[in-house]
């Protein structure tokens, strides 16, 4: 069975792929709005794994709407949620049996409700999987330590391929009077360097 996993090159999406590989032919899929070439960081991380990699185009208008939402809200949660839902829709349109992401039990965003998952499955005739949704941060950290070599760093400087990097760039270039630091709080992210 073919599965497309939304892939950022970070520890969670890589760990999700490792959990699912026993049951599916996993392809790591990174969505890009075409704002930056940061998606290549995901390809570099994917090259360290046993999985195929694919890049898909996401709708730039969705990114612009998300950034406007973030500016209005003063925080990124609703905008990132909008982008994640769009990315799932795009990936569900691929010729696959299942789609997945690396969302965890403790994540505030993105999340996929039971109703959203069921709707995605019904409309696209796919299964939606979130293999890490039952695990808390401590368990995830233990599994990552046992299976991955990761680099951690501040989100604004770590080379990564999640939605945030392109949304930050749109904030800088399209909404000049909006401050990236006013919307995105300081936080740490990861990038996979190798699979053990």
N, C-alpha and C positions, 0 to 999 in steps of 0.2 A: 504494500500500500504506500502511496506517495503522500508525503507530508511536507508542507511549506511552513517553516518556522520564521516568524519575524525576528530578524537578527541585527543586533547593534554592535556586536564584537565584544560585548561586556560579559561578565561572569554569569549573570542570570540566564541570558539567552543561550550561552554556550552550554551551561549545565542542563538546561531544558533539553537541548539537542541530545546530550549524552544519555539522559533519562529515557528519551523516546526512541533511540536508535535500535533497540532490541525489537521493536514492534513495527517500525516504519522505515521507509527509505527517505531519509531526511534531507531536504534542501534548505540551506540557510538563505533567507531572502531579506535583502535590505532595500527599503524604500527611500527614494530621494526625490526632492522637489526641484532639483537642478539648480539650487541656489549656490551650493558649494560642491567640491569634489570630496567631501569628508566621508562619503560612502565607501571610498577606497580603503579607509581604515578597517572597515568591517571585512572587506575582501582579504586584507592582510591577516586579520585574526582568523578568518575562515580557512586560509591556507595552512594554518597550524592544526586544523582539525581534519577528521576523515570524511567530512561532508562536502557535497557540492555547494556552490554559491551562485546566487542570481541577484541581480539588481532590477528593481521595478520602478517605473515612474509614478510619482504621486502628483496629484493636482495642486499646482502652486496656489490656486485660489483658496483651497482649504487651509494652506499654511498662512496665507494673508488674513483669512477670517480668524484663525486661531490666535495670531499675534494681536489682532484688534481686540479679541476677547481678553487676552492676557493684560493688555494695557488697561482696558476697562476695569477688570477685576483687581489689578495690582498684584497678581500672582499667576503662576503658570498652569495650575491644575486643570481648569476647564479647557484651556487651549490644547494642552497635551492630550487630554482625553479625546477631544475632537479629532486630532491627528491620528491617534491610535485606532479609533473606530474606522476612519477612512482607510488606513493602511490594511486593517483586517479585511475590509470589503475588497480592496484591490487584490490582495493575496488570495482571497477566497474565489476570485474569478479565474485563477490559474487552473490548469488541468490537474488537480490534486484531489485526493480523498479526504484530506484533513488539513487544518491550519492550526497553528499553535503560537504561543508567545511565552516569554519568560517572566510573566507577572507572578508575584509572590503573595503569600497571605498577608504580609505586613505592608504591602504597597498601598499608598494613598492614591496613586495614579501611575499608570493607567489601571483601570479595573474593567472587567466585563461581567455584567450581571447575568444571572440565570436567564432572564428574558432576552437580553441581547444575544447571548450565546445561542439560544434556541432559534431566534429569528435568523441569525447568520447561517446556522445549519440548514434551516428550512428553505431559505431563499437561494442558497448556493449548492445545496445537496453535498455538504461536506460535514465532517466532524470538527468541532472546536475543542482544542485541548489546552489546558493550562497546568502542565505537570508539576509546577512548583507551588501551586496555590495552597497546598496543605502544609507547606513548610514555613517556619518562622525564620527570622534572621540568623539565629544561632545555628540552627541545623544547616541552613544554606552555607554559612561561613565554614562549617566543618566539612561539608561536601566539596566546596571549592578548594579548601586547603589540601584535601586528599587527591584532587583530580586536575587542578588547573594552576598554571603559573600566571598571575595577574599583576598588572601595574595599576596602582591606585593614585589618584590625584584630584586636585580641584577641578570641578566640571568645566570651568572657563578656560583651562589650559591643557587638559588631557585630550590627546588626539583620539576621537571616538566618532561613532557613526549613528548615534541615536537622533531622535527628532530634534533634540535641544540645540545642537550645533547650528542647524539650518535656521531654526526659529530665532536664535540669537542674532544670526547674520541679518535676517529680515528686519529685526528690531533696529539694528544699527543703520541699515541702508534705506529702508522704506518709511521708517517712523523716527526721524531724526530727533524730535523733541522727547522721545521716550528713552528712558535709560534702562539698559539691560540689567544693571544691578538693582534697579527698583522692582523689576519683575521677577528675576530669578534669584532666589536666596543662595548663599554660598552652600555648596554641598560637594561631596566626594563621589566620584564614579570610578569605574574600572574598565580596563581593556585587557583582553586575553593575549598573553604572549606565547603560551604553549599549553598543550594538553599532556598531562603526565601519563 
